[in-house]
Amino acid sequence: VPDFTHDAARRSWLDAANRPTDFPLQNLPFGVFRVRDDEIARVGIAIGDAILDLGRAHEAGLFAGDALAAADACVGHSLNPLLALARPARQALRHRVSRLLGPEATGVEREAVAALLVPRADVRMELPVAIGDYTDFYASIHHATNVGRMLRPEHPLLPNYKWVPIGYHGRASSVVVSGTEIARPRGQRLLPGAEAPTFGPSGRLDYELEIGAYVSGGNSLGHPIPIDRAREHLFGLCLVNDWSARDLQAWEYQPLGPFLSKSFATTVSPWVVTADALEPYRVAMPPRPAGDPPPLPYLDSAQEREAGAYDIALEVWLRTAAMRAQGLPPVRVSLSHARDLYWSFPQLITHHTSNGCNLRPGDLLASGTVSGSAPEARASLLELTWQGAHPLPLPTGEQRRFLEDGDEVVFRGRVPATGGATMGFGECRGLVRAPAS
Ligand code: MN
């Protein structure tokens, strides 16, 4: 439920938070940063062009009560202890930080907080969470339909799609933070016309624009999370690039699904926008087309139907090495919306635990490629170029079927302005380089 922290009219005493930014007073996302390479990583909250150092704010005695319990969980070098706390403590911390940075802060508080702000330009962001397990879903029916049309034009969508959320267990060890260079993977691929596979660099490297959700709390083995409790386990969202080697994938995926075509790298954005901050941006899930089955009872709830989706606009920007050399800016190649997903994150959480599987604080669940029905809403090159049949023209005269070495891919996500306040996710960025020799 929205509260005072979401009031679009609230302004910070910190000017940069009131100018157009992904991180106004209403957002307050969590991240982990390092000022110098030899320094231990610290937990902070982004505000405008700065970061509030939560560990030092705790040392300065700025927290009390429930907010103190949550601030205690922020003195380490990852968000995991915070994710282990129940939602009320985290909300108390959000309320206190909003007041410390908001118009009601006293002169003494402003002076204390100002001394604890670090310019964002001076830091290196780290992975915010020590991710235990990573699961990638397939929650966009538009993505599933596009991919299905390429493989099975007669029956694009497999019969299980509208009943069961499809997913696979991903690899947590290779999840990296935005800015990490991505080495083109090598692997087995069956080249066109060949009778046997060869081993070498992927020729069909792709991105997948996705939303990630960090799990808070969790459940014990054998005790599923019911749908009406699932939202409590959603700590917050980030942007995810599920880098994919399509040629490796096409050769290896049957019968057990993706493996080395995905596990070489997954990039996450460094700032986690909390479910609390996103409360005003919950919208109804798209109505299921006539003839689609309703979700089975364990996945169905009025709350999810009415406000299970998030109104987040997602963008993909691409800049090649030649564009950089010529001083050309990145070009936007996709624009899609998280509200188009067929399954909500609480439905994914409930489904994941429905067999008794335990989720733990710090697990990462990704949505799957967030494509929409419009051509510009295709959120991978596989879909945008239709497996390379329609190359993407670029301002340099270059074209792309799949990613080349030197290409840089940037994702952005923003919620719509409500009464003047808008906010976003920052960036999820990765540059492709040649494989290590
Ligand atoms: Mn994916």
Residues whose N, C-alpha, C, O or C-beta is under 5 A from the ligand:
A	BS01	MN	D136 F137 E208 D242 G368 T369
